[in-house]
Amino acid sequence: MLLAAALVALSAPAAAAPAAHRAAGEPAHPARLTATVTTQHEVTVTQSGTVPIPADATSVSVTLYGAATVAGPGATATGTARIAADTPIKPGGSVTVMLDQISTSFGGTALTPWLSAPAGGSPGSFPADRNVFPDGNVVMGGGSGAPRAVLVFSVPAGDIGDLPTGVDFGSTPVPSTVNRNVPVSSSGAAPLTLTSMTASPPFAVENTQTSCRLNTPLQPGTKCSVNVTLTVGQRGPVTGTLTFAGNFPGGTRSVPLTAAGVTIPGAPSAPTATAGDGEAVLSWMPPADNGGSDLTGFQIYRTGGTAQPTPMLITTVTAATLVYTDTGLTQGTAYTYVVRAVNAVGTSPESPAVTATPSAGLKIASGALPQGTAGQPYSMKIQALGGTEPYRFSADGLPPGILLDPLTGEMSGTPTDAGSTSVTITVNDSALPAAEAKVQLTLTVQSAAPAAPAGGGTGPQAARAPSSDGGSGGIGGAVWLWALLGVAGLAAAIVAVRRLRRKRA
């Protein structure tokens, strides 16, 4: 009869019990328990319902507190039950806790309590079920306050394997969301059971791609992974923490999380372009703003001629390269270039454009200077080839009396002194920057020939009539006349001598 009455009393909260027999707000039927987890093994129950059994639990220690009433203090009941596949409390199953102003009970269902603690003034209680709680014990009195239950599950200690010392998400574009997987392994003698996995904002645990499961034993030597997402909304460093809790030494482990919100770099500075013989040499400086991420290179785009009317990427160079020579270009064709910087996020806006027109290299075509004669007019034009016209000429070392026109390259004047002079000719073209060519030439100015005296004077250089005595006439005279008059003059002198001889005969 006492057992039947107790059954009716314990089942009252689950049936149509009077309101006085239920705590305020208690549901009429047992619901999924709202429990407060104080540690990874202890659960304090303050509301009727079912409690899940950890899948790897081996035992549970139960302490029940009967409600204290105006009739007196409630009782306390204690006991330890084994959890196994062949016991009433099975791993991964559930148990029912009922809280009432008559008694607090723990059992398989509301109608089958295995341990109970009567409230103050209660006429009696169920004895502990020795098949479940061999050491079950009920102490009348000593309870105070509202009914409650404290369950402490004994779970074999597992261990979590070596976690990464940190996870760096690297340079992350702003705005964007990226993911990383964090590996987890069970390295203890018993299964690893994770009870929580949390990440501090802006990081978060993404459940869909996470293979680790809470409250699910991970057998020793096996692995799973946690997928962590990062949502970056602004540029700059980002830090956070991924925290695990479970049945391993210390109870919690943390992994630092880092990232850097970055943007594309700014545009490089305006490049310069120097035209050459079928080529253009480009140079530029990196942008002042790299976007928060190290540059990885530069892209060079070219436009020019009918074959390339729109900008086209011609090459990508390393971040350390600031000079590039574009070869194989058509002489006389204008080419336009822009440069873009590249980092982990993307490419920068274009730099200001620059244009170059390749041409043959500037050079001086004149290879030698003709001789001049002192006192006689001299004229010679210096020829320049290649480069960009118009040219500008200059010279160092010209002999007295000779000048060089800087616009035409005309070397002219009347040299005053005989001798040889080393002359350095320089020509610059109109390119930006201007090309320059130099050559060193020798200009020889010879002495003027002596003039014959007028009227056949008797001076030392006057021509003498040839004579038959070998003096100033004859062969000696011919040699002297040759030196003085040259071939034509000598011939005329010989004719005159012959006429003179005929007259004498």
LINTA-V19330 format. One line per field, one symbol per residue. ss: DSSP state (A for helix, B for strand, O for the rest). phi: phi as a letter, one per 20 degrees, with the letter a starting at -180 (. if undefined). burial: + if it has 16 or more other C-alpha atoms within 10 Angstrom, else -. A space follows every 50 residues. Layout:
ss = ???
phi = ???
burial = ???
This chain:
ss = OAAAAAAAAAAAAAOOOOAAAOOOOOOOOOBBOOOBBOOOOBBBBOOOBB BBOOOOBBBBBBBBBOOOBOOBOBBBBBBBBBOOOOOOOOOOOBBBBBBO OOBBBBBBBOOBBBBBBBOOOOOOOOOOOOOOOOOOBBBBBBBOOOOBBB BBBBBOOOOBOOOOOBBBBBBBBOOBBBBBBBBBBBOOOOOBOBBBBBBO OOBBBOOOOOOOOOOOOBOOOOBBBBBBBBBBOOOBBBBBBBBBBBOOOO OBBBBBBBBBBBOOOOOOOOOBBBBOOOOBBBBOOOOOOOOOOOOOBBBB BBBBOOOBBBBBBBBBBBOOOOBBBBOOOOOOOBBBBBBBBBOOOOBOOO OOOBBBBOOOOOBBOOOOOOOBBOOOBBBBBOOBBOOOOOOBBBBBOOOO OBBBOOOOOBBBBBOOOOBBBBBBBBBBOOOOOOOBBBBBBBBBBBOOOO OOOOOOOOOOOOOOOOOOOOOOOAAAAAAAAAAAAAAAAAAAAAAAAAAA AAAAO
phi = .fffffgfffegfedefggfecfgnfffcgcgfeddeecfddcddcbfrd dfegfdfdabddcddffecfeqfeecccacdedafddgedgnebcddddb feadccafbfecfdbbcfffnffrbffffffddgdgbcdfnnfbmffabc dceedgfebeffegfrcdfmfdfdeacccbedfccedefdgecedabccf feebeeffeeefcflcgdfgndcbbdeddcdddbfpfccabdddcrecgn nbbccfdcabfccffffffffdcdfcfmbcddbbcfffdenncgfdrcdd dccrmffbfcgcfdacdffeeccbdedmeefneeddcccceccferdfff fgeccbdfbfffbdffdbdffdcgndgcbbdfddcmmcffdcdbbcnffg ndccffedmfdbpcfdcfqdceddecccedfdffecccbdcddddeffff efffmmfdffdffdffceemffemfgfffffgfednffffffffgfffff fffff
burial = -----++-++++++------+++--+---+--+-+----+++++++++++ +-+++++++++++++++++--+++++++++++++---+++++++++++++ +++++++++++-++++++++++-++++++--++--+++-++-++-+++++ +++++++++++-----+-+-++++----++++++++++-++++++-+++- --++++---+-++-++++++--+-++++++++-+++-+-+++-+++++-- ++-++-++++++++++++++++++++++++++++-++-+++++-++++++ ++++-----------++-+------+--++-+-+++++++++++++++++ +-++++++++++++----+--++++--+---+-+++++--+++++--++- -+++----++++++++++----+-+++++-+---+++++-++++++---- ------------+++++----+++--++-+++-++----+--++--+--- -----
